[in-house]
Amino acid sequence: MKGMDEVGRLFNNNELIVAEVLQSAEAMKAAVSHLEQFMEKADAQNKGKMILATVKATSTTSARTWSRSSSGTTATRS
């Protein structure tokens, strides 16, 4: 959705912090929940596939790596 695309763009440009991204996601979730009553229900046979994935690193490790890479230093694993 365009609104969340903009949130992602702002976060990538370091104009939003994680807390603001999460707040935006909660607002989007509430809006979609409200609008669902006005949307057409699709036939269950027409549903697509869902892919689930996980990230091996913890959020702390990911944040540390991101912080190092955005500050111009090289992050390496030993």
Residue, then its C-alpha position, 0 to 999 in steps of 0.5 A: m500500500k502506498g502509505m506503507d511504501e512511503v514509511g519504508r522510504l522515509f525509514n530507509n532515508n533515516e527520517l523515521i525511527v523503528a518506533e515510528v515505523l511500528q506506530s505506522a504499521e499499527a495505524m495501517k492495521a487498524a485502518v484495514s481492519h475497519l475497511e474489511q467490512f466494505m471489501e468483497k470476500a474472495d472465494a477460498q479457492n482463489k487465495g494465493k500462496m503464503i511464504l514465511a521466512t525468518v532471519k538468522a540474526t537477532s534484531t540487536t545483531s542486525a541493528r549493530t550491522w546496519s549501524r556499522s554499515s551506515s556509518g561507513t565502517t565495514a561490519t564483519r563476522s568472526 
